[in-house]
């Protein structure tokens, strides 16, 4: 088997592969799979090389997946040698829900689960009135609050070692404009001039919301603020004709986010383990 850089004429189905390929894998001239490499530095200094690979179903069970994975690891080591990381370096693999064989492949290659993303969903049928903690008030959201939210996200999430990547403010602004631009689906709570808690939602598809950000500053926790803000956000969603709320969080979240959401009626609907393996600097390239 050999791999070569992809060309537009190669016609690899990126939808079936689940990513945009960079290289195709050939066996005796036949296209058997494809691969891509993504990398970034996380907030705790970890360099993560995400190895994306896919094999055509009719060619599986012939060792092509192992060959592609080994080739990817070598590519990551070469990049790391040329661009050293400030902290530890890891290979990463994200199995797809519809391709359980990838988990077996990663485990056999020495990968272990580093953390697990959990999706929880809730069917909204009413939003009860809620009382906010004393000294906390709601404010209508606008683009003027983007900087407050960005800084609060950084303060709350930046010290975690579970795959968090700290974007720049400009990147946050673009994401807000592209993915959750309707400020009427944002719920912001202030204590004086400080943003104390926030729930950011967006309509992902008709009648279904995604909530990418739920946060409370440490000094305002253990007062019921997060659950109160979520209930307020549910009322906002219902007002906009949205009846399903979805949230992704980490199963290993140290603040017990899964238990919080389940206490509000959310139920687990998807699970995405994230596998990692340390890159040994003495490995041969």
TORBA-677251 format. One line per 10 residues: number of its first residue (from 1); their letters; for each residue x, y, z of C-alpha. Coordinates in steps of 0.25 Angstrom, whole numbers, plus 5000, padded with zeros to 4 digits. Layout:
<sites>
NUM	A	X/Y/Z  ...
</sites>
This chain:
<sites>
1	XXXXXXXXXX	5000/5000/5000  5005/5014/4997  4999/5028/5001  5000/5040/4993  4995/5055/4994  4981/5056/4989  4977/5063/4976  4964/5069/4973  4962/5058/4962  4963/5047/4973
11	XXXXXXXXXX	4948/5048/4976  4949/5043/4991  4936/5044/4997  4938/5053/5009  4924/5051/5014  4926/5036/5016  4940/5038/5021  4935/5049/5031  4947/5058/5029  4954/5066/5017
21	XXXXXXXXXX	4965/5056/5013  4979/5061/5010  4985/5047/5005  4979/5035/4999  4983/5021/5001  4985/5012/4989  4987/4997/4988  4991/4992/4974  4985/5005/4969  4972/5003/4976
31	XXXXXXXXXX	4967/5014/4985  4965/5007/4999  4965/5019/5008  4969/5033/5012  4975/5041/5023  4978/5055/5029  4986/5061/5040  4981/5072/5049  4989/5078/5060  4988/5089/5071
41	XXXXXXXXXX	4994/5093/5084  4984/5092/5096  4982/5102/5108  4991/5093/5117  5002/5093/5107  4999/5079/5101  5002/5077/5086  4991/5069/5080  4992/5062/5067  4979/5057/5062
51	XXXXXXXXXX	4980/5045/5053  4968/5044/5043  4967/5032/5035  4957/5024/5027  4957/5011/5020  4946/5007/5009  4937/4996/5015  4940/4986/5004  4955/4987/5008  4954/4986/5023
61	XXXXXXXXXX	4960/4974/5030  4973/4974/5022  4982/4982/5031  4980/4995/5023  4975/5002/5036  4988/4998/5043  4997/5003/5032  4990/5016/5031  4991/5018/5046  5006/5015/5046
71	XXXXXXXXXX	5008/5024/5034  5000/5036/5041  5008/5034/5054  5021/5035/5046  5016/5048/5039  5013/5054/5053  5027/5050/5058  5033/5057/5047  5025/5070/5049  5028/5070/5064
81	XXXXXXXXXX	5043/5068/5061  5042/5081/5052  5033/5088/5061  5036/5085/5075  5025/5086/5085  5026/5094/5098  5019/5083/5106  5016/5068/5104  5012/5063/5091  5001/5053/5088
91	XXXXXXXXXX	4994/5045/5077  4979/5046/5077  4968/5038/5071  4953/5041/5070  4945/5028/5067  4932/5030/5059  4919/5025/5065  4916/5017/5052  4931/5011/5052  4933/5003/5065
101	XXXXXXXXXX	4945/4996/5058  4953/5009/5060  4953/5007/5075  4958/4993/5074  4969/4998/5065  4973/5009/5074  4973/5001/5086  4982/4990/5079  4992/5001/5076  4993/5006/5091
111	XXXXXXXXXX	4983/5017/5091  4975/5020/5103  4963/5028/5106  4967/5042/5111  4953/5048/5113  4939/5045/5107  4929/5055/5101  4915/5053/5105  4903/5059/5098  4890/5061/5106
121	XXXXXXXXXX	4877/5065/5101  4864/5070/5107  4850/5072/5101  4844/5085/5106  4830/5086/5110  4830/5097/5119  4839/5106/5127  4836/5109/5142  4839/5123/5148  4852/5123/5155
131	XXXXXXXXXX	4858/5132/5165  4873/5137/5163  4883/5137/5175  4883/5151/5182  4891/5161/5175  4890/5155/5161  4882/5161/5150  4879/5157/5136  4883/5166/5124  4879/5165/5110
141	XXXXXXXXXX	4891/5160/5101  4897/5168/5090  4910/5168/5082  4915/5178/5093  4916/5166/5103  4925/5158/5094  4938/5162/5101  4932/5159/5115  4928/5145/5110  4941/5142/5104
151	XXXXXXXXXX	4949/5146/5116  4939/5139/5125  4941/5126/5117  4956/5127/5117  4956/5129/5133  4947/5117/5135  4952/5107/5125  4966/5111/5122  4972/5103/5134  4966/5090/5130
161	XXXXXXXXXX	4975/5079/5124  4963/5072/5117  4966/5076/5102  4962/5091/5104  4968/5100/5093  4968/5115/5096  4964/5123/5084  4967/5137/5081  4956/5148/5083  4956/5149/5068
171	XXXXXXXXXX	4953/5134/5066  4942/5135/5077  4936/5147/5069  4936/5139/5056  4930/5127/5063  4919/5135/5069  4915/5141/5056  4915/5128/5049  4909/5118/5059  4901/5126/5070
181	XXXXXXXXXX	4898/5140/5065  4884/5141/5071  4886/5148/5084  4872/5146/5088  4876/5131/5091  4887/5136/5100  4885/5137/5115  4894/5146/5123  4895/5148/5138  4903/5160/5144
191	XXXXXXXXXX	4907/5163/5158  4910/5178/5157  4919/5180/5145  4924/5166/5145  4918/5154/5137  4915/5144/5147  4908/5133/5139  4905/5130/5124  4897/5121/5115  4899/5122/5100
201	XXXXXXXXXX	4890/5115/5091  4887/5114/5076  4877/5108/5067  4884/5096/5061  4873/5092/5052  4858/5095/5052  4853/5094/5066  4866/5088/5072  4876/5096/5080  4890/5094/5083
211	XXXXXXXXXX	4897/5100/5095  4912/5101/5093  4915/5109/5106  4910/5108/5120  4918/5115/5130  4918/5121/5144  4930/5128/5151  4936/5120/5163  4931/5131/5173  4917/5130/5169
221	XXXXXXXXXX	4916/5115/5169  4908/5106/5179  4897/5116/5179  4888/5110/5168  4892/5120/5158  4895/5110/5146  4882/5103/5148  4874/5116/5149  4880/5121/5136  4878/5108/5128
231	XXXXXXXXXX	4863/5109/5132  4863/5124/5127  4869/5119/5114  4859/5108/5113  4848/5119/5113  4855/5127/5103  4856/5115/5094  4842/5112/5095  4838/5126/5092  4846/5124/5079
241	XXXXXXXXXX	4838/5111/5075  4850/5102/5080  4846/5090/5087  4858/5082/5088  4871/5086/5095  4884/5079/5093  4897/5080/5101  4911/5074/5100  4920/5073/5112  4931/5064/5118
251	XXXXXXXXXX	4928/5052/5126  4940/5055/5134  4936/5069/5136  4941/5073/5151  4929/5082/5154  4919/5071/5152  4912/5076/5139  4906/5063/5135  4899/5062/5149  4894/5076/5147
261	XXXXXXXXXX	4888/5074/5134  4882/5061/5138  4876/5068/5150  4868/5077/5140  4863/5065/5132  4874/5064/5121  4877/5050/5117  4889/5044/5110  4888/5043/5095  4902/5041/5090
271	XXXXXXXXXX	4916/5037/5095  4929/5041/5088  4942/5035/5094  4955/5043/5091  4967/5034/5090  4981/5038/5092  4995/5032/5093  5008/5039/5097  5018/5042/5086  5031/5036/5090
281	XXXXX	5042/5046/5086  5052/5034/5083  5042/5028/5073  5049/5026/5059  5043/5035/5048
</sites>
